[in-house]
Amino acid sequence: MITIISCTNRNQSISRVVSAYYQSLLAEQNTESNIIDLQGLPKDFVFSALYGNAGKNNDFNIYSQQIAQGNKFVFVVPEYNGSFPGVLKAFIDGLEYPSKFNDKKVAMVGLSSGMQGSALALSHLTDILSYLGANLLGMRVKLPRVEANLKDGKITNDLYNQLLREQVEKLIKF
């Protein structure tokens, strides 16, 4: 089972659309997956599930359990102000310590409206996940101008599709 994390809490996000598309690519390879959509996080989790309140928010604990039970993850990361969404950092900070990502395998897909393809965001997230002991797949897929390359929930750019399919194959073998 591979867990795909849609890394924003924005309603109707492109990250969610790309996460579902990634899930379809995994299904083509007969690989089961599920999606954790940060849009569904409890609205007050930064107050009710972190620090002294760790483990006290049952709605957040469901997410934490999914991370603890997973072995392979795909982070679908939109670029927000030259980095990744703050909700993702808060989510990671809310997980139990020591890290639930320790010795887990992680792939990353970056999304941006501009030309960077979320390169800085993926770099920042790489640093954090490395600190937490995750094993990172070297192939990070960056999808610049993602909105222009999506139609009806599918990636229309041949190169993007090729890169995503290569990453899926590598992640399955990883």
C-alpha positions in Angstrom: 0.0 0.0 0.0 1.3 3.4 -1.0 -0.1 6.5 0.8 -0.4 9.7 -1.3 -0.5 12.9 0.7 -2.2 15.9 -0.9 -0.2 18.5 0.9 -2.6 21.5 1.2 -5.8 22.3 3.0 -7.0 24.5 0.1 -10.5 23.6 -1.1 -10.7 22.1 -4.6 -6.9 22.0 -4.8 -4.9 21.0 -7.8 -2.8 18.9 -5.4 -5.9 16.7 -4.8 -6.5 16.4 -8.6 -2.8 15.3 -9.2 -3.0 13.0 -6.2 -6.0 11.2 -7.7 -4.2 11.0 -11.0 -1.1 9.6 -9.3 -3.4 7.0 -7.7 -4.7 6.0 -11.1 -1.1 5.5 -12.3 -0.4 3.2 -9.4 -3.6 1.3 -10.1 -2.4 0.7 -13.7 0.6 -1.1 -12.0 -1.7 -3.1 -9.8 -0.5 -1.3 -6.7 -3.0 -0.3 -4.0 -2.9 3.2 -2.6 -4.9 5.6 -0.5 -4.9 9.4 -0.3 -4.5 11.5 2.8 -6.0 14.9 1.9 -4.9 17.6 4.3 -8.0 19.6 3.3 -9.9 17.2 5.7 -7.7 18.0 8.8 -9.6 19.3 11.8 -9.8 23.1 11.5 -8.4 23.6 15.0 -5.7 20.9 14.9 -2.8 23.3 15.5 -4.4 24.1 18.9 -6.1 20.8 19.7 -3.6 18.2 18.5 0.0 19.6 18.9 2.4 19.9 21.8 0.6 19.4 25.2 -2.5 18.2 23.3 -0.7 15.5 21.4 -3.0 12.4 21.1 -6.0 14.2 22.4 -7.7 15.1 19.1 -9.4 11.9 17.8 -9.9 13.3 14.3 -6.2 14.2 14.0 -5.2 10.8 15.5 -6.8 9.1 12.4 -4.3 10.8 10.2 -1.4 10.0 12.6 -2.4 6.3 12.5 -2.4 6.3 8.7 1.1 7.6 8.7 2.3 5.1 11.4 0.8 2.2 9.4 2.2 3.3 6.0 5.5 2.2 4.6 5.7 4.2 1.3 4.5 7.7 0.8 4.1 10.2 -2.1 4.0 13.9 -1.2 2.2 16.0 -3.8 3.5 19.4 -2.9 2.2 22.7 -4.2 4.4 25.7 -4.1 3.3 28.4 -1.7 5.4 31.6 -1.5 8.6 29.8 -2.5 8.1 26.8 -0.1 5.4 24.3 0.8 2.1 25.0 2.6 2.4 25.8 6.3 -0.4 23.3 7.0 2.0 20.5 5.9 4.6 21.6 8.4 2.0 21.8 11.1 0.8 18.4 10.2 4.3 16.9 10.3 4.9 18.7 13.7 1.7 17.2 15.0 2.8 13.6 14.4 4.1 11.6 17.3 7.8 11.8 18.2 10.1 10.1 17.4 9.2 10.5 13.8 6.6 8.2 12.2 8.5 8.8 8.9 11.7 7.1 10.2 12.9 4.4 7.8 9.8 5.0 5.6 10.2 5.4 1.8 9.1 8.7 0.3 8.7 10.1 -3.2 7.8 13.7 -4.0 5.9 15.5 -6.7 6.1 19.3 -6.9 3.5 21.5 -8.4 3.6 25.2 -9.3 1.8 27.8 -11.4 5.2 29.2 -12.3 8.3 27.8 -13.9 10.0 26.4 -10.8 7.9 23.3 -10.4 8.0 23.7 -6.6 11.8 23.1 -6.6 12.4 25.2 -3.5 9.5 23.6 -1.7 10.8 20.1 -2.4 14.2 21.1 -1.2 12.8 22.4 2.1 10.7 19.3 2.5 13.7 17.1 1.7 15.6 18.7 4.6 12.8 18.1 7.0 12.1 14.5 5.9 15.8 13.7 6.0 16.0 15.0 9.5 13.1 12.7 10.4 14.9 9.7 9.0 12.9 9.1 5.9 14.4 7.3 2.9 13.9 9.6 -0.1 13.5 8.4 -3.6 16.1 10.4 -5.7 13.7 11.1 -8.5 11.7 14.2 -7.6 9.1 15.1 -10.3 8.5 18.8 -10.7 5.5 20.0 -12.7 5.7 23.7 -13.6 2.7 25.5 -15.0 0.6 22.6 -13.8 -2.8 24.2 -14.5 -2.0 24.5 -18.2 -1.2 20.8 -18.3 -4.3 19.5 -16.7 -7.6 18.7 -18.3 -10.5 16.7 -16.8 -8.3 15.4 -14.0 -5.6 14.2 -16.2 -2.1 15.4 -17.0 -2.0 16.3 -20.7 1.8 16.9 -21.0 3.6 13.9 -22.5 6.9 14.6 -20.6 5.0 15.0 -17.3 3.3 11.7 -17.8 6.6 10.0 -18.7 8.2 11.4 -15.5 5.3 10.4 -13.3 5.2 6.9 -14.7 9.0 6.5 -14.2 8.6 7.6 -10.7 5.7 5.2 -10.0 7.9 2.3 -11.3 10.8 3.4 -9.2 8.7 3.8 -6.1 7.1 0.4 -6.5 10.6 -1.2 -6.6 12.0 1.1 -3.9 
